């Protein structure tokens, strides 16, 4: 079986590589010449655990190839499906920008020679598949040819940092189709991934398009709800960690996505929540819950900064802050919408200095932030003469640092834990002023007073 995947960003590259891993011949296509040249050399544009080795292995076996030429990848070569996996960045009004998706659709219409299923893999609003169909039909009509094709919706549910496992062993595969022929092609394509017994769910195309947005919106809602509860816990003297365990034991709620923190970020949740809100508005409906989810999340990204300002009596000018973690979550270098960016921007605006370290996002940080901050070669170098440590991303190597070394390196023993990975009582015993999310604040000072 042969397919094409247009777009070699996060979704496209993972999708193409994982299909190649099960024996499908895949051509990944991108208009970025340098990106394709690098991929041919085994140099990836993103970081994802296990992906580099898988790309190199399948490229070596010639199951995975890379090209800038869409025409030769779909013309007369038995290509049964073409996946559109290009970006859908949010516009100024929050709506998904479909110009790249529709440009690919038109290119497919200009060059296809045989029946194929055109699959939208990008996260797109309801109604996009019909726009893709119309764009292809217009190009075929301009050519004066009548080539049959189908459009399908196949939303991705990949978690950055665990995308390979998610694709190879999915908990569900959602496919929207409008014909038996398209369903047959998609069943054949996904058969190797169903060994775990999880379902391949077929539905109508609009429902498949909505499923992706609904899933991400629900997860974002759980995060913002828990952060709202955490903020109230601080006011009321409750411990959100205990509350989380209490409600997480309820099977109807579950224990996933109810960890308090400093807000969600990344390429999916912020963009998809905005897009769903905008889609509703365009259809005369107000998503009241999601508007609140978005509002809570934006405010939550400022929580750590507010705690910092309170501790230092509103004056951080000239102080140095060590920041651990720049990516929006562990196991990725993705800094899009990351809480770290908000915190850094606000500290710099107050005249503070930031010295940061992240296990994999340093190159991305240098590209995004340039020389506005300093960079440590490791987590300990970032601490030298720091007035406080800010734990922003919960990378595993930050969970059990040598606090004796930490104490010696820092100017002041103050920790702002944005992910609650340290125990407040233990930090107090070590002599640190400790601030978490949704727990008693500055336990060290309280203990000293007692």
N, C-alpha and C positions, 0 to 999 in steps of 0.2 A: 504494500500500500504506500502511496506517495502523497505527501501534503506539502503545502507552503504555509509559512507563518510570516506575516508582514508586520514588522516591528520587532526590534531586538532589545527592548527595554526589559524591565523586570518580568512582566507577565509573558511577553513573547519569547524571551530567551529560555525561561524555565519551561514553558509549554513545549517549545520545539525540542529542547534537549530531552525532556522526559518521554516524549513520543518516540524519539530516536532510541532511547534506552530500551524500549520494548520491541525494537526491530523495524519500526516504520521509517521509511526514507523521508527525511525532512530537509527542506531548504528554508533557511531563515533569511528574510529580505529586509533591507533597510536602505534609506536614501543617504544615510551618513556614510560616506566613503571611508573615512578614517576608522569609524567604529567597525565596519566590516573587515577592513584590513587587519585590525587588531584581533578580531575574533578568529580570523584565519590563522593567526599566530598563537592563539590560545590565551589572549589577553582580554579579560572580561570588563565590561563597563560598570558592573555592579558587584557587590559582595554578597554572597549567599553561601552558607556552609555546604560543602560538597558539590557545588555547581561547577566550579572550575575543572575539577578532575573528571566529572561526567561529560562536560563539553569536549575536553581533550580526547577522552576515550572514544566517544562516538564520532568525532571528526576524523580520528585516526582510522576508524573502521569504515569511513565514508558513508555512514548513515546520516550524518549531520553536516550539511554544507552551508556556506554563507555567500550571499550575493547582493549586489546593488540592482540587479536586473530582474524586475518582476516579470516582464514579458517572457523571457526564456524559461522562467521557473514554472509557468502555468500553460504554455503553449505546446500542445501535442506531445506531452510527456506523461500522460496518464495521471495527472494531479487530480485527486478525488475531492479534496477539500482545501480551501484557502482560509486561514484564520486571520482576522483583522485584530491586531493586538497593539495598536498605536495609542498614543496618549490622548486623553480627553480632559485637558486642564480646565479648571473652573474659570469662567469669564468674570468680569467685574461684578456682575449681578449674581454670581454663584451658580449659574447654569453651566452644564457641561458643554464644552466647545467641541463640536463634531466635525470641524473642518478637515482634520487629518483622517478620520474614519471615512468620510465621504470622498476624500481625494483618493484613498485606496480603492474604494468601491468603483469609482470612475475608471481608475487604471485597470482594474480587473475587467470591467466591461469593454475596455478598449483592446484587451489582449487575449481574453479567453477564447479557446477554440473548441472545447468539449464541455459536456455537462460537469458541473462541480457544485459542491455545497459551499457557499460563502458564509463563514461563521464569524459572528461578532463575539470576540473574546474580551475586548475592552469593556470597561464598565460604562454602559450607555443608558440614557433614559428610555422609558417606555415610548415606543414609536420609532426608534432608530432603525430597526430592521426593515421597516417599510420604506424609510428614506434611503437605505442602502439598496433595496430592491429597485426603487425608482431610478436611482443614479445609474445602476447597471443597465437597466432597460433603456434608458436614454442613450447610453453609449452604444449599445447593441443596435438600436434603431439608427443612430448616426452612421454606423458601419454598414447598415443595410443587411444585417444577418439576424437569424432567429435561432439562437443557441439556448437550449433549456438550462435552467439553473434553479437552485433553491437557496434560500437564506435561512440560517438557523441562529439561535442565541444560545451561547454556552458560557455563562458567567463563571469567572474564576473565584475560588475561595481559598487563596493561598495566604498563609501567614508568613510575613518576612521573618527569616531566621529558621523557618521550618517548611519552606516551600517544596523542597524535594520530597519529603515525607508526605506532605499534603497531597501532592499530585500523584505519586506512585501508590499511595494507600489512602485514597479519599474516603471521607465519611459519607459523602454523597456527590453525585455528578448530576447537575441540572442541565437539561437541554430543551430548548424550545424549538419546535419544528411545525411545519404546515403541510407536510406531505409524507407519505409512507416511504418514498424513495430517499428522502433526506434522513428519515429515522433509521433506515437500513444502513446508510453510510456511517452515521454517528454511532450506531450499535457496534458495527465492525471496528471502528476506530477505538472505541473505549473498552472493548471486550477484555484486553489484557489487564485492565486495571480493576476488574470486578472480582478477582479471586478472593478478596477479603470478605466478600458477601455483602458489602454495602451497596445501596441502591443506585441504579441509573434511572433517574426520574425524568420522564418525558412529559411535557406540558405544552400549552400554546405559547407562542413567542412573547406576547406582552407580559404574561405571567412570569416567564423566565427572566425577562428584563427587570421586572419589579422585584423578583426574589433577591437579587444581588443587593439592591439598595435597601430593601427591608431588613436583610440580615445584618448589614453593617450598621444601619440605624439602630437596631435593637441592641447590638453590642455597645455602641457608643452611649446609648441610653443607660445601660447598666453601669458603665464607668462614671458618667456624670452623676447619676443617682447616688452612687457610693461616695463620691467626692463631696456631694452636698451633705450627706449624712456625716461624713468625717468632720466637716466644718462645724456642724451643729454639736457633734460629740465634744469638740474642744470647748465650746461655750458652756456646755452642760456638765462637763467633768466626766464624761463617759470615755471609754476606750474603744475606738473604732475597730481595733483588731479583735476584740472580744465580740463586738456586735457582728462583725463579718463572719466569724465562726458560728455564731448563733443562727444567723439567717441562712448561711450557706449549707447548713445541715438539712434544710428543708428541700426535699427533692424537687419541688415546684420551682425553686429559685436556683439551686445549685451553687457551687463554689467558684465558678469561672467568671472572670471579668467583674469581680466585686472587690478587687484590691484597691484601696485608696491611694492616691498619688497626686501628681501635679499636672494632670490632664493628658489627653491622648493627642497624638500627632500622626505623622506618616502620610503616605500617599492616598490612603483610602478613606478612613473615617471622616476627616474634616471635609474632604471634597465631596464625598457621597451624601453626607448629611445636608450640606449646602445645596447640592443638586436636587435632592428629593424635596427640600423645602421650596425650591424654585419651581420644580415641576408642578407641585401642588398649586402654587400661586398662579401659574399660567393656566391652570384648569379651574380657577375660582375656589380653591380650598386652602385653608390655613392649617399648617402642621404645628399646632400649639406646643405639643410635647417636644418635638424636635427643635423648635426655636429655643426652648428653655435648655435643652441638652447642649446646644451650641453655645448659649450664653454662659452656662455654668462652666463649660470647658475653657472658654477664653479667660474667665476670671480665675480659674484654678491654676492656670499657668503663671499667675502673678503671686500665688500664695507664698511660695518660698521667698520671693523678693520682699514681700511685706513682712515676713518674719525676720528677715535679715535687717531691714530698716528699723524694726521695733527693738531688736537686740542692741543695735548700735546707736540708739537714740536719734535716728534719722540722719546720721552723718557717716557716710562710708567713703568720702573723698580721700584718696591716697591709700586706702586699704587694699590689700591683695586677697583675692578669693580663689582658692583651689576648687576647680570644678571637675568632678569625676563623671564622665558620661556625656557625650554630645549627640549621639543618635537618638531617635525618638523611642527606641526600644533596643534591647540586647540582640546580638547576632545579626546586625545589619549596619550598614554605613549610611542609611537613609536619614537625613536631617530635615526633610520636608515637614514643616509645621511642628518641629520639635520644641518642647518646653525650654530646652537649653537656650534657644535663640532669643526667646522672650526675656529670660533671666539675664543673659549676657547684655542684651540691649539696654535693659533698665539699669544694670550696675554701671555700665560704661557711661550712661547719661548722668549718673550721679558722681562721676569722677573716680570711680573705683577701677582697679586693675583685675583682670581675670587671667589665670593660668590654668589651662584645661588639658585633660588627657582622656582619650577614648581608645579602646583596643583596636578598632578598625576604621573609625570615622575621621581620623586625623587629616587625611588627604582631602576629604570632602569638606571638612571644617576650614582648612586653609583656602580652599576654593571659595567657600561661602563667606568666611569672616576675614580672610586675608591677615594683615598684621595688626588688626584691632585688638587682638588678644595674644597672650603668650602661649606656648605649647610645651608641655612636659614630655620627656622621652618615655616616662612611665608614670604611674600614679603617685609614686613617692617624690619624684622630682617636682611634680606639680605642687606639692605641699610646702616646699621650702619657704620659710618666713611668711606663711599665709596666716591671715587673721581669722579665717574660718574655712571649713571644708563643706562644699555643697555636693551632696550625692544626688545626681540628677537621673542617671540611667543605671538600672540594677544589673550590670554585668556580673557574671559569677565571680570574677576575680576581685570584685570590690566587697564581697560578702564577709570575708574573714581576713581583713588586713592586719598587719602587725601594729597594734595600737601603741606599743612602746616606741616603735620607730616613728609612728605618726606624731606622737606627743613631742618627741625631740625635734622634729622638723618644723612644726608649726609655731608661729609666734604666740597665738592664743588657741586654747583647746576648746573650740566651738565647732559643732557639727550640725548642719541643717540637712536632714535626711528626707528627701522628697519621695522616697519609695518605701519607707518604714522597714528597711532591711536590718537595722540594728535594734537591739533591745534597750529601751530607755533606762532601765535600772542598771544594767551592766555598764552602760556608758557613764552613768553617774558614779559608779564605783571606780571607774578608770579616771575620774576627774574631769570629764567633758561636760560642758553645757550642751545639752542635746535638745533639738527641736525636730519633731516628726510631724506627721499628718494625721489629725484626728486623735491625738493622744495628749497626755499631760505635757506641757511645754517646760523646757529648761528644768529638768528633774534635778540637776546638780545644785542649782541655786535653792530650790525648795528644800532639798536634803540638808544643805548647809544651814538654812534658817532653823530647821527643826533641831 
